[in-house]
Amino acid sequence: MSCTAGDRLIVGIAGASGTIFGVRLPQASQTTEIETRLVVSKWAARTLRRETPYTLGQARQMATRHYPPGEQGAALSSGSFVTRGMAVAPRGMRTPAAIPQGRGDNLIHRAADVVLKERRRLALVAREAPFNDIH
């Protein structure tokens, strides 16, 4: 199947409480034409198991395709992989600190970096509360 930018959405689930928000995106897309590419961090996988009725395997099955967080050579790491954009949900403050620094410590950070470089949309779903002065 050939995809256009309007057909693909990258979903990153980082390691904050509220992992269910990240699961809902690929789950909701199953009844649409949107392909979801899922990356779940190590800590998100643990939180998913503790806070939701879903296993990591079930969350991965909801997505069109999934990638391990350490797979830096994945298609998502390239600007030639055209997407509508990316959502990172939920997330604490580590991820939004790493993204503007261009750290690329994992595939979530790297894919977000590419999305911004290509001037695509990036949505960061804040889960940290209350914010401190740095946030």
N, C-alpha and C positions, 0 to 999 in steps of 0.2 A: 504494500500500500504506500503510495506517495503522499508525503505530508507537506503542508505549508506552515508558515509561522503561526497561523491561526489554529492549527491543529495540535500543537504541542505545548505542554506546560511542564516545567521542571518543578518538582515538589521536594524540598529538603525538610526533613524532620530532625531538629536538633534536640539536645538533651535537657529540655526543661519540662516542668510539670505542665500538664494539659496536652499531652501528646495526641489526644483524640482530635484536636483541631487539625493536625497534619494528616491524620487518617481520613478525615472527611473529604478532602479535596480529591484524591484518587477514587474514593468511594462514589462521590457525586458524579464524577466524570464518566463512570461506567455506562451511563445512559445517554451519553453525548458522543459527538464525533471527536472530542478532544482526547489526545493521547497524553498520558501522564508518565513522566520519567521520575522515579522515586529514588531518593538517597536517604537512608536512615543512619544517623550517627550511632556509635557504640552506646552512648549514654541514653539516647532516645530509645534504643531497643530495650534497654532495661526498664525505662520508665513506661514504655508501652505495655510490657508484660505486667507491671505492677498496677497501672492505673486504668487499663481498658480491658474489655473482654476479648481483645484481639491478640493473636500471636504475631511475631514478626513475619512469619510465612503468610499469614492471612492478609496482612497489610501489603506485602509485596504482590500478592495475587490480585489485589484491587487495581494495581498500576499496570500500565501497558508493558513497562519494562522497569527493572530495578538495577541498581548498581551498588557495590560495596563502597563505603565512605573513603576507603584508601585507594580506589581505582582512579588515579590521577590521569591515566591515559584514556579514560572513557570519552565517548563522543561529546558529552556535555562540556568537556574542557576546551572545545574548539568553537570559535566564532562561526565556523561554517555549519555548525549544527543549529539550524534555524528554529527558534521557538517564539512563542508569544511572550514569554517571560518566565519568571520564577517566583515561587512563594516559599518562604522559610517559616514553618509553623510547627510547634511553638518554638520559642527560642528565649534563652536567657541573654545576658549581655556579652558573652564571649564572642558569639558569631557576629553581631553588629560592630564589635570592636575590630575583629579580624578582617572583615570585608573591606572597609575603606583603607586599611593598611596594605591591602594586596597580599596578605599572608599566604593564602592558598594552602593551609595546613591539611585540609581534607577536600574531598570532592564537593561538599556543600559550599565551602568558601571559594573554591576555584570556579565552580559553575556560576556563582553569584558575581564573581569578578568578571567573567566573560559576558554575562548578561548586561552588566553595567558598561563594559567596554563597547559592546555592540549597540548601546543605547536602547536596550529593551527594558521592559518593566520588571522591577524587583519589589516584592511586597514582603516586609518583615513583620510578623505577627508578634507583638510584644507580649510577654508573659510575666516579666519581672515586675513585681509591685510590692511595696511602693518603690518608686524611683528614688535614687539618691542624687546628690548634686552632680555627680559625674554623668549619670544617665541623662 
